[in-house]
Amino acid sequence: MLAVIAASSALPCDDSLAASRARYGGNLRLAIAARPADANPSLADAPWDAALLSLTAKPICTLDDGRRIHPVLASEISWQGAIKLQIALRPGLRFHDDAALNAKEILASWSRLSQPSSKSPYRALLFAARPEALRVASAGASQQLLEVPLTFAWPDLAASLCHPALAIKAAAESRAGIGPFKPSSNAGELEANLGFPLGRPFVDRLSVAFTDERGAARRLALRQAQVVFGTAGQRPSADSPPALYATYLAFRAERVGADFRQAFDASIDRGDLTRFFVPAPSVAMNALLPPALMPQPAIQRPPVPAPGVRRALTLTFDQSLPEQRLVAERIQVKLHDLKYAIALRPVPRAQLRAAWASGDFDLMLHAVLLPPFAAPALAVAIELAGARELLSAELPAIGALVDAGERERAALERARALLPSLSLIPLYSQAIGIQASSEVISLGQDGYGLPALDDAILLPQ
Amino acid sequence: MRLRTRLALAFALLAVVPLALVVPRAIGEVRGILSKDLESRLQSVRTVAETAVQETGRDALRAVEEIAGSVALEDFARELRAQGPSNQRLAVAKRLMDGRNLSVLSLFDAEGKTLSSGHLPARVGDPDPALFAATQNATQGALPVLVDLRGEAGVHRYPALVAARSFEYGELRIWVVGGRVLDSNFADQLFQMTGARVEISDEDGQVAAAGEIAPPPVETALALGPAVRIALKLSRAPVIHTETVLVRAFIALIAFGLALAAVLGFLFARFITRPIDAVAEAATKIAAGAFDLKVPESSSGEVGELVRAFNRMTAELQSTTQQLIASERVAAWQEVARRLAHEIKNPLTPIKMSLETLLAASERREPSFDQLFKDSAAAVLEEVERLRRIVDEFSQFARLPKPQLALVNLSELSQQVLSLYAPPREGVEIGSQIAPRVWVSADRDQLTQLLLNLIKNAEEALEGNGRIDVRLKNAAGQAVLEVADSGKGIALEDQARIFEPYFTTKQGGSGLGLAIARRISQEHGGSLEVASSPGAGAVFTLILPAAAEPAASNHRADDREQAMP
């Protein structure tokens, strides 16, 4: 079970209650300040999308807030040498639609993401793996073994497999997963999955409502909701969950001109951008990886480049993320003064991902959930920059370092060195904003900052 | 040009000239009135637009003052002072704009940094000097400024009317600057109010427009400060259309007036000139010999007097002419009688002398009386014969029968007559140029006599060697026959008398051949003329009306022109 972390000041923690025996039951009312998103794990780029997805579909493992690996669907994850990972699945796993989960389903899920045709930057998580060599080593009735051979040593692969984008979904049309909750027959409700390998959640069911930020706050105030995702009144602090949802401005260098990065840095202050236009908890990114992974250098504002000919560009962004519209407008207005005529193009997330994969964009706001480890996070960032050829040059050297600390330092060093050459401008990173009423206790978060509602206990009123 | 035509044209001119003088002036007057009306409308449009702009400015000022005094702004100031700038208050300005008909609203701190912006949220944290400049003249009403607005295609600068008011919360001072963008919505509103095309422009050109008008336009403009201009355009097309219709109507009027004047002038001229025409026609007929003609005296005035004078003149002319004809007839018969008497007297003298010789011989008992009697009797008989011949010819001339007209092929007849002279007597050469198929309506026998007389006359005129040419042709519906000789010609004083009966210049001539020939020609509706120069021969020209060739005529002999050497 995940470690239960102390909630923020909005999550009151009563030591006497926490120490008491856990109470099962109850209907937890959840309000999400966003619109329903795609159930595709590889498109769960917003914190609340991933949080909602993690209720019904888990990867083979999760990370706790100390970045420790906790097998979920697996009973054991072990290295067989430097370039082979072996995963022992728990016996008797079943999807929510009662279909049996076997090792082939897991291989199929990973293969879909690692294929060259995959339109996801998360495929960099599996870059070290050899997709063609993934195999089921043993498929006995009691236990199934998966072998994941690697092309080079990549010790962070085990942690990467815990990424929510690698949540296991059935290949069948139902696209069912395995999570602490499962869809109920009542619309807008999730009920506790009594067969969840880590044990059933405390509450019996979740009632989920989608609204906007003001609506969610109102529901919380009126006790119409007990937990709210997407609102937070506090700024990140040392106790806050890691802000790993990084948003970048990807650009096509041949379209935007050589001095675009200089123009951007000269005209846009990321601190102001984040403070004024991105909901908390959020933090500006001055480096390729977010502050949760690497210290942020102070940016020396370059001089404003001499205005050249007027350049017409299109900025594509995710229409389901309101803050991306605000940020896009800010970029549009600030660069307008430097003779960039930027048209805004809001698109659905799947279309945005397709445009990114085909390179059909001038500028693009793109959010990704980075792993809480520098090396795989660097891989995702490089993939996002469209510089996949760099992965084979950069990752083996990092993966060859046995010591985790050295790998972190090497990855951060390469992140600092690569940033100027990547067609990517880091903007800000976010964590999920969570507010809960006093009747909810023991609401924790995992290593990705996702709330663990299966740990939440609903006090009787 | 006939008098009638001249009068008709004069009437038409009389009708056109006044129209030509009046119509352009009338068109000019109407055009002036229409132009003044258009200018008046343009001025009215301008006034309406100015009022609308002022009203928009007042609305903006009221809304800004209301916001500056609102509790919401006080709450905003309190939170700002407590928490500093953040995205928590990003939408404040937008909410304040709602329901106040504002399209521009920014909240500034005292330094001009944007705290919240309803029209351009992305400006938060930045100064907006163009908009903040309105705070420098906050005591005035709404001011024209240029504001940045964003759309999906980019950021654009629009003119706006904004007002500014400050709000103080403790030491915190907040400027509220709001107003209305002069965009296509405002342009459309003005268009709805004025009906004029509205074009709003700034230094970079046109930023908004509304309304469509047909070209060409007339324009007036409102200048809102140095940078903003509102052009109001009305179409001149209705004025031009009215002018065109008017000009067309006047042209139609002129054309109708011209036609009417011409018709009426023609009819009036015809009414006036009818008696004159009758007089002219009568004069023509009188000249042709119809002396008994009278012109109806239906007119009055000068024309009637003219007709009556003309009738009196014709009556006198008729009387004088009849008297003259009678005198001439008497004179002619006297001349004929004189010449006939002369002709008769000529044989009487030898007869008398022969008889007197016989009587004397008988008294003297001449032995040669018998021979003498025989000779005298012969001489008397000869003269008597001569008298008889004179009487016969006179009888023939006097009793020329009425011609029995029938279609005669003059070409064929001419050939036949010429054949009688083949071969001609020694020393005479006869040539001919006879056109085929020349038909006339004539009495064949009389025409034959006419031709024989002309050729015989020519032969006699030669007095020895010479040449006779006979030419026949069809000219302008007339048959023209020429008989030319190379004789000594006819003296000019004789040419006038050569067709008179018993006038001859030849020894032994009766003097009736050419007279009969002319009379035959006249009886056939033709003419016979002579042209001659002394020593150069003479040419007698017979002209008869040509007749149509009968359909079944035999062309064998006329297929080609006959020529004799």
Interface residues (C-beta under 8 A of the other chain):
Chain A: G233 D269 D272 R275 F276 F277 V278 P279 A280 A312 L326 E329 R330 I331 Q332 V333 K334 H336 A341 I342 A343 L344 R345
Chain B: P85 S86 N87 Q88 L90 L120 P121 A122 R123 V124 G125 D126 D148 R150 E152 A153 G154 V155
